[in-house]
Amino acid sequence: MKRVEGKVAIVTGGASGLGLAACHRLAEEGAQVVMADIAEEQGAAAAAAIDGAEFARLNVSDEQNWQALIDSVVAEFGRLDVLVNCAGIVQLASIEHTTEEIWRKVNAVGTDGTFYGCKHAVRVMKPAGSGSIINMCSTASIQGGPNIFAYAASKSAIRGMTKSVACLSTQEKYGIRCNSVHPGNMETPMLRNMYNIVAENDPASAAIMDSLWVGEPVDVANMILFLASDESKSVNGAEMVVDNTTTITEGAVPKPD
Ligand SMILES: NC(=O)c1ccc[n+]([C@@H]2O[C@H](COP(=O)([O-])OP(=O)(O)OC[C@H]3O[C@@H](n4cnc5c(N)ncnc54)[C@H](O)[C@@H]3O)[C@@H](O)[C@H]2O)c1
């Protein structure tokens, strides 16, 4: 039997990078995957190339969108077993350069999106008595960084939400697990874009980035697969770091502005 055979999973940010890699691994291991993203063309094309996957448009910052998506997935497949809250954006700025606009933009996707996702997943997983919610954090929520103020704050909020959902589920015996994943630098469009901005504005910091370990999206996808599967049945409220020690050895973060 495959590792997530028969499970129904929603992956936000499924059109690109880590979310896309997670969709591939979950589908390969037998899940029915709903790739939810705001990038319609890219997401639909990606879903067409994966057996057992379909695309759904979702703006994670819109609660009504969430409600409609979760209800339609339950109506179509009869259940929701796994939610991967992976959609996210980063904006390089220190506290001194973080405008209200930057703050709201980053938090609207990361913080609000994860809040709505958890809320509506719990709504349908609770009556089913089971489910696995996987929230994408970052090493930024462990070590912070001088120039990722709003991003680190958002990822830290997601870390706290994760543990609160897990504790509630244990206390109330909902049968839902909720864990966070904390990748270091991973080779995705987000990292490439960030690197290009740094390289343009601050070559010295780009050189530091060049010297840091960079992982492959599948490294994170395999952690997500483990958390989605019943192999992790005793893992709840945990922070799973995928960074090959960079958090504990380097702490280097690029300088942008
Ligand atoms: N790449 C890294 O090094 C790294 C490290 C740590 C954490 N992360 C986190 O992993 C997640 C995925 O990052 P990635 O590197 O794959 O980035 P990416 O830019 O390749 O993919 C992000 C996806 O999120 C989607 N998205 C953005 N706003 C959305 C919205 N409002 N509604 C729905 N979808 C939306 C985008 O369309 C895109 O498909 C993010 O939460 C990111 O913060 C990435």
The ligand as a Gaussian input file, in Angstrom:
#p B3LYP/6-31G(d) Opt

LIG

0 1
 N       12.141000      28.558000      -0.751000
 C       12.617000      28.690000       0.460000
 O       13.848000      28.793000       0.631000
 C       11.707000      28.680000       1.650000
 C       12.293000      28.551000       2.920000
 C       11.470000      28.542000       4.040000
 C       10.101000      28.641000       3.892000
 N        9.556000      28.780000       2.655000
 C        8.102000      28.879000       2.581000
 O        7.602000      27.859000       1.745000
 C        6.392000      28.286000       1.115000
 C        6.519000      28.090000      -0.380000
 O        7.588000      28.889000      -0.850000
 P        8.279000      28.667000      -2.266000
 O        9.701000      28.911000      -2.073000
 O        7.787000      27.416000      -2.842000
 O        7.678000      29.947000      -3.044000
 P        7.061000      30.106000      -4.499000
 O        7.023000      31.565000      -4.716000
 O        7.770000      29.242000      -5.469000
 O        5.569000      29.543000      -4.342000
 C        4.615000      30.219000      -3.578000
 C        3.242000      29.932000      -4.156000
 O        2.279000      30.598000      -3.323000
 C        1.293000      31.140000      -4.190000
 N        0.572000      32.238000      -3.539000
 C        1.052000      33.478000      -3.234000
 N        0.065000      34.235000      -2.728000
 C       -1.064000      33.459000      -2.705000
 C       -2.406000      33.677000      -2.294000
 N       -2.814000      34.868000      -1.809000
 N       -3.281000      32.654000      -2.401000
 C       -2.886000      31.463000      -2.921000
 N       -1.648000      31.205000      -3.337000
 C       -0.733000      32.192000      -3.228000
 C        2.067000      31.604000      -5.415000
 O        1.224000      31.811000      -6.533000
 C        3.057000      30.468000      -5.590000
 O        2.541000      29.460000      -6.429000
 C        6.196000      29.738000       1.545000
 O        5.302000      29.775000       2.630000
 C        7.582000      30.166000       1.971000
 O        7.553000      31.207000       2.894000
 C       10.328000      28.799000       1.537000

